[in-house]
């Protein structure tokens, strides 16, 4: 991460590497920042964000590019219930748009709201 780039700058940078037109880039950035409720934080620098905001920021960078499969490891970490609901809604939108979403999680709330199927892993010990 570049220390002199804002949240918006980072998301735009990622989108710019994947989309051709300025309109596509702008639209993608607006959608992603809006989905994850980061619009009010867009002028901040990543090091100024709380841990939960940083988690959403990281997800915004992933969602700023096109994908058919999204593989996430504990996207709920450090999120309060309101922010967890933002993540669930964003992942549900991706799934409903045709992406395959695979999530490793400890959150029953996330899996109950999002999963079509669940695989429970139990480590013997």
N, C-alpha and C positions, 0 to 999 in steps of 0.2 A: 504494500500500500504506500502510496506517495503521501507524505505528510502535508504537502501544499495543495492537495485536492480535496474538495468538499465531498459530502455524501453524494450530491447530484453529479459532480464531476466524475466520480468513480463509476456510478451507474451509467452515465453517458459514455464513458470510455469503453466499458464492456459492450454496450449496445452498438457503438460505432464499429467495433471489430466484426460484428455479425450482420448488420443491416446496411443496405446500400444508400437509401435516400434519407435526407435530413428529416423528412416527415415521419418516416418509419422509426427513426431513432427517437425523435421527440415523443411520438405516441407511446413507444415502448417504455421510455423513462417515466412518463406521466402515469401510465398504468401501474408499473411496478411500485413506484413511490406511493401511489394512492392505495394500492392493495395492502401494503404493509404499514400504512399510516406513517410514512416517513417524510411526507411533503413538508411538514412544519420543521423538520430537522435538516432539510436539504442543503442549507448554507453552513451547517456545522462541519467540522472536521471529524473524521472517524475516532480520533483519540479523545474527543470531547463527549462521546456517547456513553450512556450507562451500559452495563453488561447486557441487559435485555434489548436495548436499542442496537447494540453491536450485533447481537444474534440476528435481529431483523435485517440489519444492514448486510450482513453476510448472505442471507437468503436473497436479498434484493439483487446482489451481484450474480447469483446463480440464475435467477429468474429473468435477468436482463438479456439473456441469450436464448435462442431457440433450442428446444429440446424435445425429444420423443420419450426419453426415459429420464426420470429424476430420482436419484438415489441419495437419501439424506440420513445422516447419523445424528439422532437426538436433536431435531430442530426445535424442540420445546425447551431446551436447557435455558435456565435463567429468565423464563418468561412468566409473567403474571397471567391469570386467567383471561384477561381481556386481550393481551397480546397473543396468547395461545390461540384464541378464537380467530385472530387475524391470520395466523399461519394455517390453521385448519381451512379457512375460507379460501386462501390463496392456493393451497394444495388441492382442494376440491375443484376449484376453477380449472387448474391445470389438468387434473384427471378428467373432468367433464369435457375439456377441449381435445381429449384424445391421448394425452400423455400417460405413460405408465409411471406411477409414483410408488416407490419402495422406500419405506421408512423403518429404521431401527429406532425403537422408542421404549421408554419406561413409562410413558404416559397412557394410562387407560383412557383418559378423556380424548386424547388425539386419536388413538386407534379406534375407539368406539364411534367417533364422529366421522372418520375418514375411510376406514378400511373396508374393502370388499371381502378380504380374507385376512386371517391372522395366523402367524406361525409363532408358537410360544417356544422359547429356548430355555431349557433347564440344564444348568451346569451341575453335574454330580459333585458332591463334596461333602 
